[in-house]
Amino acid sequence: MAGELVLVIDDSPTITKVVQLVLTKAGYQVATAPDGEAGLESVRAQRPALILLDFVMPRMNGYQFCRELVADQKLRDIPVVLMSAKGDQVGERFVKVMGIVDYITKPFSPEAITAVVQHTIGKYSSGEDDKSASLITGEDLSANDDADRAHAKTSALAELRRQVSDVVGARVAALFALAQSSKDARDTGDGESALVATDAAAIAEAARTALDDIALGKMLGAIDLGLFAEGTPGLRGDLRVVPLAEVLQLLDVQEQSGVLTVERSNARVDIYFRRGRVDQAVSDGVPEEFLLGRFVLDAELMQRADFESFIEQRMESSGGTQTGAGSIRPSASQRLIGLSLVKLGHLSEPDLKACLTRQSSELIYEILRWRHGRFRFSAGLELPPFVIDAALGLDVEAVLMEGYRRVDEWHLIERAIDNFDVVFLRNEDSVAQMGRGRLTREELAVLELVNGKNTVKEIIRKSRMGSFEVSKMLYRLLSIKLVRRRVLPVAV
């Protein structure tokens, strides 16, 4: 009913202004808040009839807001509608979670947001409390999800079985026909065509019988784990549509177990979940800064010479050719190398776990910046032994909070360092005037590599630091005018 108070919580001024304008015209009172903390203050100051909630926000995100809301006995029954980018892929999985009763997809039309608000307020103000159904469709979403998944799987297998059987049947029958033709070159009439058709149909039928659901599932398991894995339905999508942070928070709130795979170009990161916590993140095709050796050296657990000597000896004994920190790959073999360092007394078990923790966290921080790529989650898969051994148990919220902070810093840094092929020069007069005593050891190391020739990419490689750390130091050196960007001459 018009006149009710609606609270809009979203860090986008554009979204809040649009929603406020639309709902005010529809006769509602509208309050706004830029994040979860401000939203809680507003709710406690004046109880709204409905909360429209964004999910990814600074300071306090949507999940944290809902957790605080349901912890308060006086506020926990306020209905919450999630406003999410492409909510049709993510939003429905939050229905019935922590007071979220429905979702609406961004961008939405004025008619859509008005209809959802009217329907929700009308339903919950009348005393109804059936949160098992969607307010839009009236259907039980969880039941439909299971039924749809079972139907999709059966249909996909049936279609695959039909196509494979027909192709196999036709090919084998053609071979029989060719053999028959060679044996009796004179028999080329209608009798042969009928024989081929009959044989093809019989062979196809035999193939369909042999290719039952179990056989096809095993054959395709390695190709499409999300569809054929046991447990919760696979989640998949495009990072340009669904932000990775929302996916991670979903797996956290649902306490999922399985593997989240994120891919872009030739880079791939697998994040292993156990009951909503990250046990380890491993990668392939990523820069050397994300390999285990960097974190061992960063923590000063080994001298660089000792570490490189260990790697050389290991590669020689295994017949390999790679040397240095780059030879450590974040996989089962990397875990074995870490255990070898522990066995030889270079690292302790807690030291190794700390390095793996930092490595996994840094990988997640990095892929949170990816603006494109694809993800898929395969639920219920058995974790590999090296992940079970690591058992890092990282808290998703803590990782995301640091990841958000870094993403915000990257936005500032990228205004000055828009690509890693940029070259910087030292302002020698400024360096002499300021003195080097006010710089950290890491800043001095980066400053020494600024020589008018090294690109940012080369500075990262030569310093053996992470791209975030190097870029942050260069940004600070730029801000205090100790370095400047080299301007290339314009070709005439």
C-alpha positions as CSV (number, residue, x, y, z in Angstrom):
1,M,0.0,0.0,0.0
2,A,1.3,3.5,-0.8
3,G,2.8,5.6,1.9
4,E,4.9,2.8,3.4
5,L,8.6,3.5,4.1
6,V,11.1,1.7,1.8
7,L,14.8,1.7,2.6
8,V,17.2,1.5,-0.4
9,I,20.8,0.4,0.4
10,D,23.2,0.7,-2.5
11,D,26.6,2.3,-3.0
12,S,25.6,3.6,-6.4
13,P,24.2,7.1,-6.2
14,T,22.6,6.6,-9.6
15,I,20.7,3.5,-8.5
16,T,19.5,5.1,-5.2
17,K,18.4,8.3,-7.0
18,V,16.5,6.3,-9.7
19,V,14.7,4.1,-7.2
20,Q,13.9,7.0,-4.9
21,L,12.4,8.9,-7.8
22,V,10.3,6.0,-9.1
23,L,9.0,4.9,-5.7
24,T,8.2,8.5,-4.6
25,K,6.1,8.9,-7.7
26,A,4.3,5.7,-6.7
27,G,3.4,7.2,-3.4
28,Y,6.0,5.6,-1.1
29,Q,8.3,7.2,1.4
30,V,12.0,6.4,0.5
31,A,15.1,6.5,2.7
32,T,18.6,5.7,1.2
33,A,21.9,4.5,2.6
34,P,25.3,4.0,0.8
35,D,26.3,0.8,2.6
36,G,25.3,-1.8,5.2
37,E,26.5,0.2,8.2
38,A,24.5,3.3,7.3
39,G,21.6,1.0,6.4
40,L,21.5,-0.5,9.9
41,E,21.6,2.9,11.5
42,S,18.6,4.0,9.3
43,V,16.7,0.8,10.1
44,R,17.1,1.3,13.8
45,A,16.2,5.0,13.6
46,Q,12.9,4.3,11.6
47,R,11.7,0.8,10.8
48,P,10.9,0.4,7.1
49,A,8.2,-1.8,5.6
50,L,10.7,-3.1,3.1
51,I,14.5,-3.0,2.4
52,L,15.9,-3.0,-1.1
53,L,19.5,-4.2,-0.8
54,D,22.5,-4.2,-3.0
55,F,24.9,-7.1,-2.4
56,V,28.5,-5.9,-3.1
57,M,29.2,-2.7,-1.2
58,P,32.1,-1.2,0.8
59,R,32.4,-1.4,4.6
60,M,29.5,-3.8,5.0
61,N,28.2,-5.9,2.2
62,G,24.7,-7.3,1.7
63,Y,25.4,-10.6,3.4
64,Q,27.0,-9.0,6.5
65,F,24.0,-6.6,6.6
66,C,21.5,-9.5,6.6
67,R,23.5,-11.3,9.3
68,E,23.3,-8.2,11.5
69,L,19.6,-7.7,10.7
70,V,18.5,-11.3,11.6
71,A,20.5,-11.1,14.9
72,D,18.2,-8.4,16.1
73,Q,14.9,-9.8,17.3
74,K,13.1,-6.5,16.6
75,L,14.3,-6.3,13.0
76,R,14.7,-9.8,11.7
77,D,11.2,-10.0,10.2
78,I,11.6,-7.0,7.9
79,P,11.4,-8.4,4.3
80,V,14.5,-7.8,2.2
81,V,14.6,-7.8,-1.6
82,L,18.0,-8.3,-3.2
83,M,19.0,-5.9,-6.1
84,S,21.7,-7.8,-8.0
85,A,23.3,-7.5,-11.4
86,K,21.9,-10.4,-13.4
87,G,19.9,-11.6,-10.4
88,D,18.3,-14.3,-12.5
89,Q,21.7,-16.2,-12.3
90,V,22.6,-15.4,-8.7
91,G,19.7,-13.8,-6.9
92,E,17.3,-16.7,-6.7
93,R,19.9,-18.7,-4.7
94,F,19.6,-16.0,-2.0
95,V,15.9,-16.3,-1.6
96,K,15.1,-17.8,1.8
97,V,18.6,-16.8,3.0
98,M,18.8,-14.5,6.1
99,G,15.6,-12.6,5.5
100,I,16.0,-12.2,1.7
101,V,12.5,-12.9,0.3
102,D,13.1,-12.1,-3.4
103,Y,15.4,-10.5,-5.9
104,I,15.3,-8.1,-8.8
105,T,17.8,-7.9,-11.6
106,K,19.8,-4.8,-12.4
107,P,19.1,-2.9,-14.6
108,F,15.4,-2.9,-13.9
109,S,12.5,-0.9,-15.3
110,P,10.4,1.5,-13.2
111,E,7.4,-0.8,-13.6
112,A,9.4,-3.8,-12.4
113,I,10.7,-2.2,-9.2
114,T,7.3,-0.7,-8.4
115,A,5.6,-4.1,-8.9
116,V,8.1,-5.9,-6.7
117,V,7.7,-3.3,-3.9
118,Q,3.9,-3.4,-4.1
119,H,3.7,-7.1,-4.1
120,T,6.2,-7.6,-1.3
121,I,4.7,-5.0,1.0
122,G,1.2,-6.2,0.3
123,K,2.2,-9.8,1.1
124,Y,4.1,-9.2,4.2
125,S,2.0,-6.4,5.7
126,S,-1.0,-8.8,5.5
127,G,0.7,-11.2,7.9
128,E,1.6,-13.8,5.3
129,D,5.0,-15.4,5.8
130,D,5.5,-17.9,3.1
131,K,9.2,-17.5,2.3
132,S,9.4,-20.8,0.5
133,A,7.8,-19.3,-2.6
134,S,9.0,-16.6,-5.0
135,L,6.9,-13.4,-4.7
136,I,7.0,-13.1,-8.5
137,T,6.1,-16.6,-9.7
138,G,4.6,-18.2,-6.5
139,E,6.7,-21.3,-7.2
140,D,9.0,-23.2,-4.8
141,L,12.3,-22.2,-6.2
142,S,14.4,-24.9,-4.4
143,A,12.1,-27.6,-5.6
144,N,12.1,-26.3,-9.2
145,D,15.9,-26.0,-9.1
146,D,16.2,-29.7,-8.4
147,A,13.5,-30.7,-10.9
148,D,15.0,-28.5,-13.6
149,R,18.4,-29.9,-13.0
150,A,17.2,-33.5,-13.2
151,H,15.2,-32.7,-16.4
152,A,18.1,-30.9,-18.0
153,K,20.5,-33.7,-17.2
154,T,18.2,-36.4,-18.6
155,S,17.4,-34.4,-21.7
156,A,21.1,-33.6,-22.4
157,L,22.1,-37.2,-22.0
158,A,19.2,-38.4,-24.2
159,E,20.2,-36.0,-27.0
160,L,23.8,-36.9,-26.7
161,R,23.0,-40.6,-26.8
162,R,20.9,-40.1,-29.9
163,Q,23.5,-38.2,-31.8
164,V,26.4,-40.5,-30.9
165,S,24.4,-43.6,-31.7
166,D,23.3,-42.3,-35.1
167,V,26.8,-41.3,-36.1
168,V,28.4,-44.5,-34.9
169,G,25.7,-46.6,-36.5
170,A,26.0,-44.8,-39.8
171,R,29.8,-45.1,-39.8
172,V,29.9,-48.8,-38.9
173,A,27.2,-49.6,-41.4
174,A,29.1,-47.8,-44.1
175,L,32.2,-49.9,-43.4
176,F,30.1,-53.1,-43.6
177,A,28.7,-51.8,-46.9
178,L,32.2,-51.1,-48.3
179,A,33.3,-54.6,-47.3
180,Q,30.3,-56.1,-49.0
181,S,30.9,-54.0,-52.1
182,S,34.5,-55.1,-52.3
183,K,33.5,-58.7,-52.0
184,D,30.8,-58.5,-54.7
185,A,31.4,-55.4,-56.9
186,R,28.5,-56.4,-59.0
187,D,26.0,-56.0,-56.2
188,T,25.3,-52.2,-56.3
189,G,21.5,-52.2,-56.5
190,D,18.7,-51.4,-54.0
191,G,19.5,-54.5,-52.0
192,E,22.7,-53.0,-50.7
193,S,21.0,-49.7,-49.7
194,A,18.4,-51.6,-47.7
195,L,21.1,-53.7,-46.0
196,V,23.1,-50.5,-45.0
197,A,20.0,-48.8,-43.6
198,T,19.0,-51.9,-41.7
199,D,22.5,-52.4,-40.3
200,A,22.8,-48.7,-39.4
201,A,19.5,-48.8,-37.4
202,A,20.5,-52.0,-35.6
203,I,24.0,-50.7,-34.7
204,A,22.5,-47.4,-33.5
205,E,20.0,-49.2,-31.3
206,A,22.8,-51.3,-29.8
207,A,24.9,-48.2,-29.2
208,R,22.0,-46.5,-27.4
209,T,21.6,-49.5,-25.2
210,A,25.2,-49.5,-24.3
211,L,25.5,-45.8,-23.7
212,D,23.3,-45.5,-20.6
213,D,23.3,-42.5,-18.3
214,I,26.0,-43.8,-16.0
215,A,28.4,-44.5,-18.9
216,L,27.8,-41.1,-20.5
217,G,28.1,-39.4,-17.2
218,K,31.5,-40.9,-16.6
219,M,32.6,-40.1,-20.2
220,L,31.6,-36.4,-19.8
221,G,32.5,-35.9,-16.1
222,A,35.9,-34.5,-17.0
223,I,34.4,-32.1,-19.5
224,D,31.4,-30.7,-17.7
225,L,31.8,-31.3,-14.0
226,G,29.2,-28.8,-13.0
227,L,26.4,-30.7,-14.8
228,F,27.2,-34.3,-13.8
229,A,28.8,-33.8,-10.3
230,E,26.7,-35.0,-7.4
231,G,25.4,-32.5,-4.9
232,T,24.3,-28.9,-5.4
233,P,23.6,-27.8,-9.0
234,G,26.7,-26.3,-10.7
235,L,27.0,-22.6,-10.8
236,R,28.5,-21.0,-13.9
237,G,28.7,-17.7,-15.7
238,D,30.5,-14.8,-17.1
239,L,32.5,-12.4,-14.9
240,R,31.3,-9.4,-17.0
241,V,27.7,-10.4,-15.9
242,V,28.2,-11.8,-12.4
243,P,31.0,-10.3,-10.2
244,L,33.3,-12.9,-8.7
245,A,32.8,-11.4,-5.2
246,E,29.0,-12.3,-5.4
247,V,29.9,-15.9,-6.3
248,L,32.4,-16.3,-3.4
249,Q,29.9,-14.8,-1.0
250,L,27.2,-17.2,-2.3
251,L,29.4,-20.2,-1.7
252,D,30.3,-18.9,1.8
253,V,26.7,-18.3,2.9
254,Q,25.6,-21.7,1.6
255,E,28.6,-23.4,3.2
256,Q,29.4,-25.2,-0.1
257,S,32.1,-27.8,-0.7
258,G,33.6,-28.2,-4.1
259,V,35.8,-26.5,-6.7
260,L,35.3,-23.0,-8.1
261,T,37.2,-22.6,-11.4
262,V,37.9,-19.2,-12.8
263,E,39.5,-18.8,-16.3
264,R,40.6,-16.0,-18.4
265,S,42.7,-16.4,-21.6
266,N,45.4,-18.9,-20.7
267,A,45.2,-18.3,-16.9
268,R,43.2,-20.6,-14.6
269,V,42.6,-20.5,-10.8
270,D,40.9,-23.3,-8.9
271,I,39.6,-22.4,-5.5
272,Y,38.8,-25.4,-3.3
273,F,35.9,-25.0,-0.8
274,R,35.1,-27.0,2.2
275,R,31.9,-26.1,4.0
276,G,32.1,-22.5,2.8
277,R,35.8,-21.9,3.6
278,V,38.8,-21.9,1.2
279,D,41.1,-24.8,1.8
280,Q,43.5,-23.7,-1.0
281,A,43.7,-21.9,-4.3
282,V,46.0,-23.2,-7.0
283,S,46.7,-21.8,-10.5
284,D,48.1,-22.4,-13.9
285,G,49.3,-19.8,-16.5
286,V,49.7,-17.0,-14.0
287,P,52.7,-14.7,-13.6
288,E,55.7,-16.0,-11.5
289,E,54.8,-13.6,-8.7
290,F,52.1,-16.0,-7.6
291,L,54.3,-19.0,-7.3
292,L,55.3,-20.4,-3.9
293,G,59.0,-19.4,-4.1
294,R,58.1,-15.7,-3.9
295,F,56.3,-16.1,-0.6
296,V,59.1,-18.2,0.9
297,L,61.6,-15.4,0.0
298,D,59.3,-12.6,1.0
299,A,58.9,-14.1,4.5
300,E,62.8,-14.3,4.7
301,L,62.5,-18.0,5.5
302,M,65.4,-18.7,3.2
303,Q,68.2,-16.8,1.5
304,R,67.7,-16.4,-2.2
305,A,70.9,-18.2,-3.0
306,D,70.0,-21.2,-0.8
307,F,66.5,-21.4,-2.3
308,E,67.8,-21.3,-5.9
309,S,70.4,-23.9,-5.1
310,F,67.7,-26.2,-3.7
311,I,65.6,-25.7,-6.9
312,E,68.6,-26.4,-9.2
313,Q,69.4,-29.6,-7.3
314,R,65.8,-30.7,-7.5
315,M,65.5,-30.0,-11.2
316,E,68.8,-31.8,-11.9
317,S,67.7,-34.8,-10.0
318,S,64.4,-34.9,-11.8
319,G,65.9,-34.2,-15.2
320,G,64.3,-30.8,-15.5
321,T,65.7,-27.6,-16.9
322,Q,63.9,-24.8,-15.0
323,T,65.6,-23.1,-12.2
324,G,64.8,-20.4,-9.7
325,A,61.6,-19.4,-8.0
326,G,59.6,-19.8,-11.3
327,S,60.0,-23.6,-11.2
328,I,57.6,-23.9,-8.3
329,R,54.1,-24.5,-9.6
330,P,51.1,-24.1,-7.4
331,S,49.8,-27.6,-7.6
332,A,50.4,-31.0,-6.0
333,S,54.1,-30.9,-7.0
334,Q,54.5,-27.5,-5.4
335,R,53.1,-29.0,-2.1
336,L,55.7,-31.7,-2.4
337,I,58.5,-29.2,-2.9
338,G,57.2,-27.4,0.2
339,L,57.2,-30.6,2.2
340,S,60.8,-31.2,0.9
341,L,61.8,-27.8,2.3
342,V,60.2,-28.8,5.6
343,K,62.0,-32.2,5.6
344,L,65.4,-30.5,5.0
345,G,64.8,-28.1,7.8
346,H,64.5,-25.0,5.7
347,L,60.9,-24.4,6.7
348,S,58.7,-25.5,9.5
349,E,55.1,-26.8,8.9
350,P,53.6,-23.6,10.2
351,D,56.0,-21.7,7.9
352,L,54.8,-23.7,4.9
353,K,51.1,-23.2,5.8
354,A,51.7,-19.4,6.2
355,C,53.2,-19.3,2.7
356,L,50.4,-21.3,1.2
357,T,47.8,-19.1,3.0
358,R,49.4,-16.0,1.5
359,Q,49.7,-17.5,-1.9
360,S,46.0,-18.6,-2.0
361,S,44.9,-15.2,-0.7
362,E,47.0,-13.3,-3.3
363,L,45.5,-15.4,-6.1
364,I,42.0,-14.5,-5.0
365,Y,42.9,-10.8,-4.7
366,E,44.2,-10.9,-8.2
367,I,41.2,-12.6,-9.9
368,L,38.8,-10.2,-8.1
369,R,40.3,-7.6,-10.5
370,W,39.5,-9.6,-13.6
371,R,36.9,-7.7,-15.6
372,H,36.3,-10.6,-18.0
373,G,36.5,-14.4,-17.9
374,R,34.3,-17.3,-16.9
375,F,33.6,-19.3,-13.8
376,R,32.0,-22.6,-12.9
377,F,31.5,-24.3,-9.5
378,S,31.4,-28.0,-9.2
379,A,29.8,-29.0,-6.0
380,G,30.5,-32.1,-4.0
381,L,33.7,-33.1,-5.6
382,E,36.3,-35.0,-3.6
383,L,39.2,-32.7,-2.8
384,P,42.7,-33.8,-3.9
385,P,45.1,-35.1,-1.3
386,F,47.4,-32.0,-1.4
387,V,44.4,-29.7,-0.7
388,I,43.3,-31.9,2.2
389,D,46.8,-31.8,3.6
390,A,47.0,-28.0,3.3
391,A,43.5,-27.5,4.9
392,L,44.0,-23.7,5.1
393,G,40.3,-23.0,6.1
394,L,40.4,-19.3,4.9
395,D,37.5,-17.1,5.8
396,V,35.9,-15.8,2.6
397,E,34.7,-12.6,4.3
398,A,38.2,-11.7,5.5
399,V,39.7,-12.5,2.1
400,L,37.1,-10.4,0.3
401,M,37.5,-7.4,2.6
402,E,41.2,-7.2,1.9
403,G,40.5,-7.9,-1.8
404,Y,38.0,-5.0,-1.9
405,R,40.6,-2.7,-0.3
406,R,43.2,-3.7,-3.0
407,V,40.7,-3.3,-5.8
408,D,40.0,0.3,-4.6
409,E,43.7,1.0,-4.4
410,W,44.2,-0.5,-7.9
411,H,41.6,2.0,-9.2
412,L,43.8,4.9,-7.9
413,I,47.0,3.3,-9.1
414,E,45.8,2.7,-12.6
415,R,45.1,6.3,-13.1
416,A,48.9,6.9,-13.0
417,I,50.1,3.4,-14.2
418,D,47.7,2.4,-16.9
419,N,49.9,-0.5,-18.2
420,F,53.0,-2.4,-17.2
421,D,54.9,-1.3,-20.3
422,V,55.3,2.2,-18.9
423,V,58.9,3.4,-18.2
424,F,59.8,5.8,-15.3
425,L,62.8,8.0,-14.6
426,R,64.3,9.0,-11.3
427,N,64.2,12.7,-10.3
428,E,67.7,12.7,-9.0
429,D,67.5,16.2,-7.5
430,S,64.4,15.3,-5.5
431,V,65.9,12.1,-4.3
432,A,69.1,13.9,-3.2
433,Q,67.0,16.6,-1.5
434,M,64.7,14.2,0.3
435,G,67.3,11.6,1.2
436,R,66.8,7.8,1.1
437,G,66.4,7.4,4.9
438,R,62.7,8.2,4.7
439,L,62.0,5.3,2.3
440,T,61.3,1.7,3.2
441,R,63.7,-1.1,2.1
442,E,61.2,-2.2,-0.5
443,E,60.7,1.3,-1.8
444,L,64.4,1.7,-2.1
445,A,64.6,-1.6,-4.0
446,V,62.0,-0.4,-6.5
447,L,63.6,3.1,-6.7
448,E,66.9,1.5,-7.7
449,L,65.3,-0.3,-10.6
450,V,63.8,2.9,-11.9
451,N,66.4,3.8,-14.5
452,G,64.6,5.1,-17.6
453,K,64.9,1.7,-19.3
454,N,63.1,-0.8,-17.1
455,T,59.4,-1.1,-17.7
456,V,57.0,-1.7,-14.8
457,K,56.8,-5.4,-15.9
458,E,60.6,-5.7,-15.7
459,I,60.7,-4.0,-12.3
460,I,58.2,-6.5,-11.0
461,R,60.3,-9.4,-12.4
462,K,63.7,-8.2,-11.2
463,S,62.4,-7.2,-7.7
464,R,60.7,-10.6,-7.3
465,M,57.8,-8.7,-5.6
466,G,54.1,-8.8,-6.4
467,S,52.6,-6.5,-9.1
468,F,50.4,-4.9,-6.4
469,E,53.3,-4.1,-4.1
470,V,55.5,-2.7,-6.9
471,S,52.7,-0.6,-8.4
472,K,51.7,0.8,-5.0
473,M,55.4,1.8,-4.3
474,L,55.7,3.4,-7.7
475,Y,52.5,5.3,-7.1
476,R,53.9,6.6,-3.8
477,L,57.2,7.5,-5.4
478,L,55.2,9.4,-8.1
479,S,53.1,11.2,-5.6
480,I,56.2,12.5,-3.7
481,K,57.8,13.3,-7.1
482,L,60.8,11.1,-6.7
483,V,60.1,9.5,-10.1
484,R,58.3,10.6,-13.3
485,R,56.9,9.0,-16.3
486,R,59.2,8.9,-19.3
487,V,57.7,10.6,-22.3
488,L,58.7,9.0,-25.6
489,P,59.6,11.3,-28.5
490,V,56.9,11.7,-31.1
491,A,57.9,10.3,-34.5
492,V,57.9,13.0,-37.2
